[in-house]
Amino acid sequence: IVSRGELVEIGGDFRVPDVLASSGITLKEVGTTNRTKLADYKKAIGENTAMLLRVHPSNYRIIGFTSSPGNAELAALAREKSVVFFEDAGSGAVVDLSDFGLGDEPLISRSIAEGADLVAFSGDKLLGGPQSGIIVGRRELIETIRRHPLYRALRPDKLTYAALEATLLAYERGTHFEEIPVLRMLSMPEAEIETRATAFANELRGKLPEGRSFDVDVMRGESAIGGGSAPGVHPETTLVALTGRSVSADAIERRLRLGSPPVIARIAEDKVLIDLRTVGHNEIESLMAKLATL
């Protein structure tokens, strides 16, 4: 049983109804796109009901006249009716990211504490590890999953395990905001980005020849989180802006993208924009050299 407002599609045209149908189950939709009540779930439960499913809308938001029951309510109903409550939590936030505008992302430990029997989430995205899927929850249910023949076919390789272990150890050490790139980028203070961008632009201007093909400025802007996470969240940033003199913004962007190493920028208002939030300290020198010889 799933709310109609949670029948999501993710990248690659994968849709929740199609994935569930391919497993052989019967999907029962309840409520409406914008409002689903606990009574809707309760009314839909029958003798063949096996699971209540919650799917977090990681890559979109429904706002306005909306409502849905909380995890604790769904968990209590699932226990009352002896069915499993499964939450697809999406992006995998294992630490509170509300200070960075991501308060709507489900916290995995909170989902478990509120009574979810199983919680699935990404090992990459906000967790910051390798591309993978993680399922946590009640031991007996996890053991049932582990014994399924598909587990052996779909289990990760040793490199994925090693990368995931390294990521989780950073959380255990309490150094995740320093060591994990996505968290370091999210938590980087806007004042620090402004300082870096201003210094970078000044140094780049000094390296460009007299007849340079573009001008360099800094401007206020917004970062894009992306990766299927946090739609509508755009942290403030300071951007390095390249404005063409004798070449177009498209031509500058193409040269950067096709270079070695490739530099992925974006274009707005006929300017090529580079957000140093996403450029590591160890990459600054390489980026500077690339731009100075563009």
C-alpha positions in Angstrom: 0.0 0.0 0.0 1.5 3.4 -1.0 0.2 6.9 -1.2 -0.5 8.3 -4.7 1.7 11.3 -3.9 4.7 8.9 -3.6 4.6 7.1 -6.9 7.8 8.6 -8.0 10.0 8.3 -11.0 13.8 8.5 -10.6 16.6 8.8 -13.2 16.6 6.3 -16.1 12.8 6.2 -16.3 12.6 3.9 -13.3 9.2 4.3 -11.7 8.0 2.9 -8.3 4.8 1.3 -9.7 6.8 -0.5 -12.5 9.5 -1.7 -10.1 6.9 -3.1 -7.7 4.9 -4.7 -10.5 8.0 -6.5 -11.8 8.3 -8.1 -8.4 4.9 -9.8 -8.7 3.1 -7.9 -6.0 -0.2 -6.1 -6.2 0.2 -2.4 -5.7 -2.7 -0.6 -3.9 -2.7 3.2 -4.2 -4.4 5.3 -1.5 -5.2 9.0 -0.9 -4.6 11.7 -3.5 -1.5 13.3 -5.0 -1.4 16.0 -2.4 -3.2 14.6 0.7 -3.2 11.1 2.2 -4.6 10.3 5.6 -3.9 7.5 8.0 -7.5 6.3 7.6 -6.8 5.8 3.8 -4.1 3.3 4.7 -6.2 1.6 7.4 -9.2 1.2 5.0 -7.0 -0.3 2.3 -5.5 -3.1 4.5 -6.9 -6.5 3.8 -6.0 -10.1 4.5 -3.4 -10.2 1.7 -1.7 -6.9 2.7 2.0 -7.5 3.3 3.5 -4.0 3.5 2.9 -0.3 4.0 5.4 1.6 1.8 6.6 5.2 2.2 8.7 6.7 -0.6 10.5 10.0 0.1 10.2 12.4 -2.9 13.9 13.1 -3.1 13.9 14.8 -6.5 10.7 16.9 -6.3 8.3 18.6 -3.8 4.6 19.0 -3.5 3.8 22.1 -1.6 0.6 24.0 -0.6 -2.5 22.1 0.6 -0.8 18.8 1.5 -0.8 16.3 4.4 0.4 12.8 5.1 0.7 10.7 8.2 4.1 10.6 10.0 6.3 7.6 10.3 5.3 6.9 13.9 1.6 6.7 12.9 2.3 4.4 10.0 4.6 2.2 12.1 1.8 1.9 14.8 -0.7 0.9 12.2 1.6 -1.6 10.7 2.2 -3.2 14.1 -1.5 -3.3 14.8 -2.2 -5.0 11.5 0.9 -7.3 11.6 2.4 -6.0 8.3 5.8 -4.5 7.5 6.4 -0.8 7.3 9.1 -0.1 4.7 10.5 3.4 4.0 12.4 4.3 0.9 14.3 7.3 2.4 16.1 8.3 -0.8 19.3 10.3 -0.4 20.7 8.7 2.7 21.1 11.5 5.3 22.7 9.9 8.3 23.5 13.2 10.0 21.2 16.2 10.5 21.7 18.6 7.6 19.0 21.1 8.5 21.6 23.8 9.1 22.3 23.6 5.3 18.7 23.8 4.1 18.1 20.1 4.0 15.7 19.7 6.9 13.2 17.9 4.7 15.6 14.9 4.1 14.7 11.9 6.3 17.3 11.1 8.9 17.9 7.4 8.8 18.3 6.9 12.5 15.1 8.9 13.1 13.1 6.7 10.7 14.3 3.6 12.6 13.5 5.3 16.0 10.0 6.1 14.8 9.3 2.5 14.1 10.1 1.7 10.4 10.8 -2.0 10.0 13.0 -1.5 7.0 14.6 1.6 5.6 16.4 1.7 2.2 18.6 4.6 1.0 21.4 5.5 -1.3 25.1 4.9 -0.4 26.1 7.8 -2.5 24.2 11.1 -2.7 24.0 12.7 0.8 25.7 9.8 2.5 28.7 10.6 0.3 29.9 7.0 -0.5 30.1 4.9 -3.6 27.0 4.3 -5.7 25.1 1.6 -3.9 21.9 0.8 -2.1 21.6 0.2 1.7 18.8 -1.5 3.6 18.7 -1.3 7.4 16.1 -2.4 9.9 14.8 -5.3 12.0 17.3 -8.1 12.2 15.0 -10.9 11.2 13.8 -9.0 8.1 17.4 -8.2 7.1 18.3 -11.9 7.5 15.4 -12.9 5.3 16.6 -10.5 2.6 20.2 -11.9 2.9 18.9 -15.4 2.4 17.1 -14.5 -0.8 18.8 -15.9 -4.0 18.8 -12.4 -5.6 21.1 -11.1 -2.8 24.0 -13.1 -4.1 23.4 -11.9 -7.6 23.1 -8.2 -6.6 25.6 -7.9 -3.7 28.3 -5.3 -4.2 31.9 -6.1 -5.1 34.8 -5.7 -2.7 35.8 -2.3 -4.0 32.3 -0.9 -3.2 32.5 -2.5 0.3 35.9 -0.9 0.9 34.7 2.6 -0.3 31.6 2.3 1.8 33.6 1.3 4.8 35.9 4.2 4.4 33.0 6.6 4.2 31.3 5.2 7.3 34.5 5.3 9.3 34.7 9.0 8.7 31.2 9.3 10.4 32.4 7.2 13.2 35.5 9.4 13.7 33.3 12.5 13.6 35.4 13.9 10.7 32.7 13.4 8.0 32.3 17.2 7.3 36.0 17.4 6.6 36.6 14.1 4.7 33.5 13.5 2.7 33.4 15.8 -0.4 29.6 16.3 -0.6 29.4 17.2 3.1 32.4 19.4 2.9 30.9 21.3 -0.1 27.5 21.6 1.6 28.9 22.9 4.9 31.5 25.3 3.3 30.7 28.8 4.7 29.7 31.3 2.1 32.3 33.8 3.4 35.0 31.2 2.7 33.8 30.7 -0.8 33.8 34.5 -1.4 37.4 34.8 -0.2 38.5 31.9 -2.4 36.7 33.1 -5.5 38.0 36.7 -5.1 41.6 35.5 -4.6 41.3 33.1 -7.6 39.9 35.7 -9.9 42.6 38.2 -9.0 45.4 35.7 -9.6 43.8 34.5 -12.9 43.6 38.1 -14.2 47.3 38.4 -13.6 48.1 35.3 -15.6 46.0 36.1 -18.6 47.8 37.7 -21.7 47.0 41.3 -22.9 44.8 40.0 -25.8 42.9 37.6 -23.6 39.7 36.2 -25.1 37.6 36.6 -21.9 37.2 38.8 -18.8 37.2 37.5 -15.2 34.8 38.7 -12.5 33.2 37.5 -9.4 29.5 37.6 -8.8 26.9 36.5 -6.3 25.0 33.3 -7.2 23.6 30.0 -6.0 25.0 26.5 -5.8 23.0 23.5 -7.2 23.1 20.4 -5.0 21.7 18.0 -7.7 22.2 14.3 -7.6 18.5 13.6 -7.1 18.6 15.4 -3.7 17.1 18.6 -2.2 15.0 20.1 -5.0 14.6 23.8 -4.4 17.6 24.1 -2.1 20.2 26.5 -3.6 22.9 27.6 -1.1 24.2 31.1 -1.7 27.7 31.3 -3.2 30.2 33.5 -5.0 31.0 32.5 -8.5 33.9 33.1 -10.8 32.4 34.5 -14.0 34.1 34.3 -17.4 32.7 36.7 -20.0 33.9 36.3 -23.6 35.5 39.1 -25.5 36.1 37.4 -28.9 34.5 34.0 -28.1 31.0 33.0 -26.9 30.2 31.5 -23.6 29.3 28.2 -25.4 32.8 28.1 -26.9 34.5 28.7 -23.6 32.4 26.0 -21.9 33.1 23.6 -24.7 36.9 24.1 -24.5 36.8 23.6 -20.7 34.6 20.4 -21.0 36.7 18.8 -23.7 40.0 19.6 -22.1 42.2 17.3 -20.0 41.3 17.3 -17.3 37.7 18.2 -18.2 36.2 21.2 -16.3 32.4 21.1 -16.0 31.0 24.6 -15.7 27.6 26.2 -16.3 26.3 29.1 -18.4 24.0 31.9 -17.3 23.4 35.3 -18.8 26.1 34.6 -21.4 28.7 34.0 -18.7 30.6 30.8 -17.9 30.2 30.3 -14.2 32.6 28.3 -11.9 31.6 27.5 -8.4 34.6 27.0 -6.2 32.4 25.3 -3.6 32.9 22.2 -5.8 36.6 22.6 -6.4 39.0 21.1 -3.8 42.0 22.9 -2.6 44.2 20.3 -4.4 42.4 21.1 -7.7 42.9 24.9 -7.6 46.3 24.9 -9.2 45.2 22.6 -12.1 42.1 24.7 -12.7 44.1 27.9 -12.7 46.6 26.5 -15.3 43.8 25.3 -17.5 42.0 28.7 -17.5 45.2 30.7 -17.9 46.0 28.9 -21.2 42.4 28.7 -22.5 
